[in-house]
């Protein structure tokens, strides 16, 4: 009996294991409390001992505008000292207007070079040095959004960029508080720094603002999401029913649409148009085809004389209009003087 029970238990365990997982082994170290997406910080004391120096030198360079030259010259000692702690060398070339970062034999962190590249990019886009230095931290990333090519009209571009900043920079401050990111609008670019989730939201807000969607709609949505995230019951549910849905409404203009005469619909038929008659066909219809040259010339002369006679009568009638007397109407007799009018005249003479 015991042997039969063991066989049944083995068959049930084999049936429970799926076909795809039958060759997988147990991993006692892989437990549920481990966060696999957590970013492990770089420890110079322990990690630098296990990593060997790089075999090849890698470098990145970026250009900066002329107006940033004086500021970069002032803060460059601080940049070199900050990057030297991580084993990165940096060069400021004022003749070419470029900044270069490269690895050295002391570099151990394989990703620190990309952080240094982002640092010089932010410095070239007018981000202050104290703020740009945060990019060397593991939990901070950056994104430089290009907005110069989104709108063609220069005046419209300036208005929408100002709309992104808001009055006294209030809109920009609200975006920074809701996304936990640092945002700087400079020229044709928007520089942002913060967590990856916040950078994604900022990019969406900026591009939609340049496409004529006001940032206040996104700000309202982010505020609702923040409140919903605090509720434990609604934390893992779908939030679409709580979020506002804004529909784009086009204002109707009073202007009537211009009708294009060329594009008017014509009576389209499947048959081709009738063929235009030739000169010979017209001459046969009128009978001129069978006449001689002298007869044709005589007929043309008669037609010409008839037209001349009509025109001469018209001209004669226009000349005679000047000699026609105008209609003066019935003749009126002058009125007789009354006695009262004569007395008035005699009194005036006596006064004089």
Secondary structure, 3 states (H helix, E strand, C coil): CHHHHHHHHHHHHHHHCCCCCCCCCCCCCCCCCCCCCCCCCCCHHHHHHHCCCCCCCCEEEEECCHHHHHHHHHHHHHHHHHHHCCCEEEEEECCCCEEEEEECCCCCCCCHHHHHHHHHHHHHCCCCHHHHHHHHCCCCEEEEEECCCCCCCHHHHHHHHHHHHCHHHHHHHHHHHHHCEEEEEECCEEEEEECHHHHHHHHHHHHHHHCCCCHHHHHHHHHHHHHHHHCCCCCCCCCCCCCCCCCCCCCCCCCCCCCCCCCCCCCCCCCCCCCCCCHHHHHHHHCHHHCCHHHHHHHHHHHHHHHHHHHHHHHHHHHHHHHCCCCCCCCCCCCCCCHHHHHHHHHHHHHC
